[in-house]
């Protein structure tokens, strides 16, 4: 029986950042620029997915971090569990990348945004009572997540949920 030892993050970075092809490309770049090493990104994504799978955890990528299409497509193709979006624009970028599992959360979504969302691909985690009411009005049988308010400004209180008879 062959035992497979998982590569460490340090090994992945060392291999990819000191890759001769990557070094050559960087050395030829004359202007200030941002360079993405998509192979490194793919390997890091797969590393974290393996770690998460061992612990029965799903990994979501926050589109807010970087909406660049090649970044999103690389992460999607690497098998990430889904994208987290906090605005309609982030949702459009996630959908454009081909991602089939999109999670929406945030106060920034208004009714006109919600009308544009394909809920076959997206799940909404409501941050306000108004969002729940609007979604239930638009889609009476929709299942939504709820962002509970803890010690922060964001979310819905348990008392508000009780008043709604949810």
Backbone bond lengths (Angstrom), bond angles and torsions (degrees), N, CA, C in turn:
res aa  C-N    CA-C-N  psi(-1)  N-CA   C-N-CA  omega(-1)  CA-C   N-CA-C  phi
1 X - - - 1.449 - - 1.523 109.08 -
2 X 1.329 115.25 127.13 1.459 120.81 -178.95 1.525 109.57 -88.57
3 X 1.322 117.04 128.16 1.456 122.14 179.20 1.530 107.81 -94.96
4 X 1.338 115.36 125.66 1.460 119.76 178.44 1.522 108.77 -96.92
5 X 1.326 115.24 122.79 1.458 120.72 178.96 1.524 107.34 -98.24
6 X 1.330 115.07 127.99 1.454 119.68 -178.90 1.523 110.64 -75.33
7 X 1.302 114.05 133.81 1.450 121.41 178.08 1.534 109.86 -64.72
8 X 1.319 117.19 144.46 1.466 120.60 177.68 1.526 109.80 -83.77
9 X 1.318 115.10 161.26 1.468 119.34 175.95 1.522 111.18 -59.22
10 X 1.322 115.54 -40.05 1.468 120.26 178.73 1.533 110.43 -57.68
11 X 1.306 116.48 -44.45 1.467 119.91 179.47 1.529 111.43 -64.11
12 X 1.310 116.63 -40.63 1.464 120.41 179.56 1.521 110.10 -62.31
13 X 1.334 117.46 -49.36 1.464 120.66 179.70 1.526 111.03 -60.84
14 X 1.308 116.42 -45.22 1.464 120.68 -178.48 1.530 110.55 -59.97
15 X 1.315 116.92 -45.31 1.462 121.36 -178.89 1.525 111.33 -64.32
16 X 1.314 116.78 -46.53 1.465 120.38 -174.07 1.521 113.57 -78.30
17 X 1.315 118.26 -39.12 1.459 119.72 -177.80 1.523 112.95 -75.52
18 X 1.326 116.07 -23.96 1.463 119.49 177.60 1.524 111.71 -103.34
19 X 1.310 116.32 17.73 1.457 122.85 176.35 1.529 108.29 -67.85
20 X 1.319 117.33 129.79 1.474 121.80 -174.75 1.529 112.14 -60.33
21 X 1.325 117.29 -39.09 1.459 120.41 179.28 1.530 110.69 -63.98
22 X 1.318 116.36 -42.92 1.465 120.97 179.24 1.532 109.66 -66.92
23 X 1.330 117.60 -45.11 1.467 121.17 178.98 1.526 110.90 -59.79
24 X 1.325 116.45 -40.46 1.459 120.90 179.73 1.527 110.86 -64.20
25 X 1.309 116.45 -43.38 1.457 120.85 179.32 1.521 110.74 -61.90
26 X 1.320 116.17 -45.79 1.469 120.80 -179.75 1.529 110.65 -62.76
27 X 1.316 117.25 -42.17 1.468 120.08 -177.20 1.525 112.14 -66.87
28 X 1.325 118.33 -24.14 1.470 121.98 179.51 1.525 112.77 -86.03
29 X 1.312 117.15 -11.95 1.459 121.03 -178.55 1.522 109.12 -76.40
30 X 1.324 116.17 114.51 1.455 122.23 -175.94 1.524 112.96 -84.18
31 X 1.298 116.09 -39.83 1.463 120.96 -173.82 1.521 110.88 -92.56
32 X 1.334 114.50 162.91 1.456 119.14 171.23 1.523 107.19 -63.78
33 X 1.298 116.56 132.94 1.455 119.02 -178.58 1.525 110.03 -159.46
34 X 1.297 113.55 166.20 1.456 120.91 173.53 1.519 106.43 -104.50
35 X 1.304 116.61 127.87 1.460 121.26 -178.91 1.520 108.25 -119.24
36 X 1.306 115.46 128.28 1.464 121.23 177.87 1.516 108.78 -102.12
37 X 1.313 116.24 130.28 1.463 121.62 173.46 1.529 105.62 -98.92
38 X 1.334 115.69 92.76 1.462 120.61 -174.30 1.525 111.96 -67.77
39 X 1.322 116.55 -29.71 1.471 118.65 176.99 1.528 110.34 -66.41
40 X 1.319 116.57 -40.86 1.464 121.45 176.07 1.528 109.92 -62.47
41 X 1.319 117.10 -45.46 1.457 121.47 179.45 1.534 111.33 -59.59
42 X 1.311 116.50 -43.48 1.470 121.09 179.24 1.532 110.51 -62.83
43 X 1.310 117.03 -43.84 1.471 120.23 -178.82 1.523 111.60 -67.09
44 X 1.344 117.36 -39.82 1.464 120.54 178.29 1.531 110.05 -65.46
45 X 1.325 116.13 -42.55 1.471 120.37 178.28 1.516 110.23 -58.63
46 X 1.315 116.85 -47.94 1.472 120.83 -179.75 1.532 111.15 -63.47
47 X 1.326 116.98 -37.22 1.463 120.99 177.37 1.529 110.26 -59.40
48 X 1.334 115.95 -51.49 1.467 119.14 -178.87 1.521 111.94 -65.68
49 X 1.316 117.83 -33.68 1.465 120.12 177.79 1.530 111.09 -65.69
50 X 1.325 116.67 -38.78 1.473 119.31 176.87 1.521 111.18 -64.75
51 X 1.333 116.09 -42.42 1.461 120.19 178.52 1.535 110.49 -63.80
52 X 1.306 116.54 -41.45 1.463 121.25 -178.63 1.530 110.91 -66.78
53 X 1.321 115.90 -40.89 1.465 120.47 -178.79 1.529 111.25 -60.77
54 X 1.307 116.52 -38.18 1.470 120.85 178.03 1.523 111.79 -61.06
55 X 1.329 116.27 -27.83 1.466 121.68 -176.14 1.528 112.96 -110.35
56 X 1.342 116.37 12.99 1.459 122.16 178.68 1.536 111.70 55.47
57 X 1.323 115.91 47.70 1.459 123.13 -178.49 1.522 108.73 -118.74
58 X 1.327 116.40 140.81 1.457 120.79 173.09 1.520 108.79 -94.93
59 X 1.325 115.60 143.35 1.459 121.25 178.19 1.523 108.62 -111.29
60 X 1.334 115.65 125.04 1.456 122.07 174.98 1.526 108.46 -112.91
61 X 1.314 115.45 143.82 1.462 120.52 176.77 1.522 108.27 -101.54
62 X 1.314 117.51 129.59 1.461 122.38 177.63 1.527 108.93 -80.13
63 X 1.316 115.94 110.75 1.460 121.23 -177.55 1.524 111.12 -59.64
64 X 1.322 116.65 -27.41 1.462 121.47 178.19 1.546 111.29 -57.50
65 X 1.315 117.20 -30.65 1.465 121.07 -177.09 1.526 112.17 -62.84
66 X 1.328 116.71 -39.87 1.463 121.18 178.14 1.525 107.54 -167.87
67 X 1.331 116.95 115.68 1.467 122.46 -177.09 1.518 113.25 -96.28
68 X 1.318 117.17 8.46 1.454 121.43 -178.93 1.530 109.23 -58.81
69 X 1.339 117.56 127.33 1.471 121.49 -175.04 1.528 114.06 -54.74
70 X 1.343 119.89 -46.92 1.475 118.15 178.79 1.534 113.02 -61.54
71 X 1.329 116.93 -32.85 1.470 120.45 177.29 1.524 109.28 -64.48
72 X 1.342 116.24 -51.78 1.463 120.33 -178.57 1.526 111.51 -61.99
73 X 1.318 117.33 -41.92 1.464 120.39 -179.90 1.529 111.53 -65.75
74 X 1.321 117.19 -39.36 1.470 120.92 178.55 1.524 110.81 -63.71
75 X 1.324 116.37 -45.27 1.465 120.74 -179.48 1.528 110.39 -66.48
76 X 1.329 116.63 -40.84 1.473 120.86 179.05 1.522 110.40 -62.62
77 X 1.331 117.16 -47.27 1.475 121.61 -178.93 1.525 111.68 -66.68
78 X 1.331 117.24 -26.92 1.471 120.79 178.62 1.528 111.28 -73.37
79 X 1.345 116.44 -13.66 1.455 119.36 174.40 1.514 116.46 105.37
80 X 1.328 117.81 15.72 1.471 119.85 179.73 1.533 109.43 -53.25
81 X 1.322 116.68 148.47 1.467 121.10 -174.27 1.527 113.27 -71.80
82 X 1.297 118.46 -23.41 1.460 120.38 178.67 1.507 111.30 171.17
83 X 1.332 114.78 172.71 1.451 121.88 177.64 1.524 109.34 -112.84
84 X 1.321 115.75 141.74 1.453 123.85 176.28 1.526 107.56 -103.67
85 X 1.331 116.56 125.69 1.460 120.93 -177.32 1.521 110.40 -126.48
86 X 1.333 116.01 139.00 1.457 121.22 -178.90 1.524 112.79 -115.23
87 X 1.332 117.10 6.52 1.466 120.21 178.10 1.521 108.68 -152.42
88 X 1.319 115.45 163.21 1.467 120.00 179.48 1.531 110.34 -64.35
89 X 1.322 117.21 -35.63 1.467 120.23 178.80 1.532 110.71 -64.52
90 X 1.323 116.79 -43.31 1.471 119.88 176.72 1.533 110.19 -61.25
91 X 1.334 116.83 -40.05 1.467 121.13 177.27 1.524 110.51 -58.86
92 X 1.340 117.08 -46.81 1.468 120.30 179.46 1.526 111.18 -59.93
93 X 1.329 117.17 -42.38 1.467 120.67 179.39 1.530 110.77 -64.20
94 X 1.329 116.68 -42.46 1.469 120.61 179.50 1.515 110.62 -63.49
95 X 1.314 117.00 -44.76 1.460 121.30 -179.11 1.531 110.50 -64.89
96 X 1.333 116.06 -40.67 1.470 121.24 179.27 1.531 111.49 -61.22
97 X 1.321 116.95 -29.96 1.468 121.05 -178.20 1.525 112.27 -72.80
98 X 1.335 116.47 -15.82 1.456 120.22 -178.39 1.519 113.96 102.47
99 X 1.322 117.83 -1.57 1.464 121.26 -178.44 1.518 110.16 -63.63
100 X 1.319 115.35 134.54 1.468 121.89 -179.27 1.520 112.87 -101.52
101 X 1.333 118.04 -6.50 1.468 121.69 179.58 1.530 108.17 -126.61
102 X 1.329 114.26 104.39 1.457 120.37 -176.55 1.522 108.42 -122.52
103 X 1.318 115.48 131.26 1.462 121.99 -179.61 1.519 107.87 -114.22
104 X 1.323 115.83 127.21 1.461 121.56 -176.25 1.513 109.81 -111.84
105 X 1.320 116.15 134.83 1.455 121.32 176.49 1.517 108.39 -151.55
106 X 1.305 116.19 141.40 1.454 118.64 175.67 1.509 112.82 142.82
107 X 1.311 113.85 152.92 1.457 120.91 178.54 1.523 111.72 -75.12
108 X 1.317 117.41 -14.50 1.455 121.87 -173.78 1.516 115.10 -73.58
109 X 1.314 119.00 -11.28 1.458 120.83 -179.23 1.524 109.90 -83.17
110 X 1.321 115.86 123.13 1.462 121.12 177.15 1.531 108.46 -109.97
111 X 1.321 116.32 172.79 1.465 120.98 -174.29 1.535 111.85 -53.93
112 X 1.312 117.59 -44.77 1.476 119.71 -179.11 1.532 111.19 -62.72
113 X 1.337 118.05 -31.32 1.470 121.29 174.66 1.526 110.06 -68.16
114 X 1.326 115.63 -46.41 1.461 120.86 -176.42 1.518 111.80 -62.60
115 X 1.333 117.29 -28.96 1.465 121.23 177.85 1.525 111.75 -68.74
116 X 1.318 118.21 -19.93 1.473 123.01 -176.73 1.527 113.15 -94.43
117 X 1.319 117.19 -5.13 1.462 121.15 -173.66 1.521 110.98 -90.04
118 X 1.311 115.52 134.90 1.463 121.96 175.30 1.526 107.59 -89.46
119 X 1.328 116.58 103.77 1.459 120.67 -174.96 1.532 113.10 -77.26
120 X 1.331 117.59 2.45 1.464 119.95 170.03 1.531 110.07 -74.36
121 X 1.347 116.28 -24.23 1.463 122.03 -179.08 1.516 113.07 -109.83
122 X 1.321 116.00 -18.00 1.459 119.26 -171.39 1.522 111.73 -120.70
123 X 1.314 114.46 142.92 1.462 121.68 173.03 1.515 106.81 -116.40
124 X 1.332 115.18 136.45 1.453 118.91 -177.32 1.521 109.95 -106.53
125 X 1.320 116.13 129.51 1.462 122.76 173.23 1.520 106.59 -105.30
126 X 1.319 116.30 105.91 1.468 122.24 -173.78 1.518 111.80 -71.72
127 X 1.316 114.28 138.23 1.467 121.61 177.81 1.513 111.92 -105.29
128 X 1.344 116.17 -13.76 1.462 119.86 -178.56 1.525 110.29 -136.67
129 X 1.318 116.07 156.95 1.464 121.91 175.98 1.525 109.13 -62.45
130 X 1.322 116.91 -38.45 1.462 120.75 179.26 1.529 111.32 -59.46
131 X 1.332 117.79 -41.34 1.465 120.17 178.56 1.528 110.67 -61.39
132 X 1.323 117.75 -42.27 1.470 120.57 177.85 1.524 109.47 -60.49
133 X 1.333 116.96 -48.34 1.471 121.03 -178.34 1.529 111.59 -60.17
134 X 1.318 117.19 -45.02 1.466 121.36 -179.01 1.526 110.01 -64.40
135 X 1.324 117.45 -46.51 1.470 120.34 -179.79 1.526 111.55 -63.26
136 X 1.322 117.29 -43.45 1.462 121.01 -179.98 1.532 110.91 -65.66
137 X 1.327 116.94 -33.18 1.469 121.02 176.74 1.529 110.09 -67.58
138 X 1.326 115.85 -42.12 1.468 120.95 -178.41 1.521 112.39 -74.49
139 X 1.334 116.40 -39.97 1.474 123.67 -175.81 1.528 107.74 -135.83
140 X 1.317 118.48 86.75 1.474 121.43 -173.63 1.531 115.19 -54.82
141 X 1.326 118.39 -29.73 1.468 120.85 -176.16 1.529 113.65 -101.49
142 X 1.322 116.27 9.58 1.471 119.29 -177.03 1.530 110.52 -68.47
143 X 1.316 115.06 141.79 1.462 120.95 172.94 1.519 106.97 -98.19
144 X 1.321 115.86 129.53 1.456 120.34 -179.68 1.517 109.73 -123.67
145 X 1.307 114.68 154.07 1.454 120.44 170.25 1.519 107.89 -89.95
146 X 1.293 116.30 162.92 1.460 120.99 179.83 1.521 108.88 -129.89
147 X 1.313 114.63 130.89 1.468 120.59 174.58 1.523 106.96 -88.20
148 X 1.327 114.89 107.68 1.466 119.31 -178.61 1.524 110.64 -76.17
149 X 1.310 114.01 141.26 1.459 120.00 -179.92 1.520 109.13 -84.89
150 X 1.290 115.08 119.76 1.459 120.56 175.60 1.514 108.33 -102.82
151 X 1.306 116.02 -121.18 1.463 121.48 179.38 1.521 111.77 -93.57
152 X 1.337 116.33 28.78 1.459 119.32 179.64 1.522 109.57 -124.30
153 X 1.290 115.06 176.64 1.454 122.12 -179.39 1.529 111.14 -76.00
154 X 1.336 117.40 -27.34 1.455 122.29 -171.22 1.520 112.35 -90.52
155 X 1.324 115.65 146.91 1.449 120.76 172.47 1.520 113.44 113.31
156 X 1.334 114.40 -178.06 1.458 123.60 -176.48 1.520 108.08 -117.31
157 X 1.324 116.06 138.37 1.461 119.74 -179.83 1.530 110.29 -80.62
158 X 1.305 116.40 156.88 1.464 122.17 175.80 1.533 109.43 -60.76
159 X 1.313 117.34 -39.05 1.470 120.63 179.09 1.525 111.29 -60.78
160 X 1.341 117.21 -41.44 1.466 119.88 177.66 1.520 111.14 -63.35
161 X 1.328 117.12 -38.75 1.470 120.31 178.40 1.528 110.91 -65.84
162 X 1.315 116.73 -40.00 1.475 120.69 178.45 1.523 110.75 -61.51
163 X 1.329 116.71 -41.33 1.469 121.63 178.74 1.528 111.83 -62.61
164 X 1.338 115.99 -28.80 1.461 120.79 -178.35 1.531 112.03 -83.70
165 X 1.315 117.37 -10.11 1.469 122.01 -176.08 1.529 112.40 58.46
166 X 1.303 115.31 42.87 1.479 120.20 177.86 1.501 109.42 -87.27
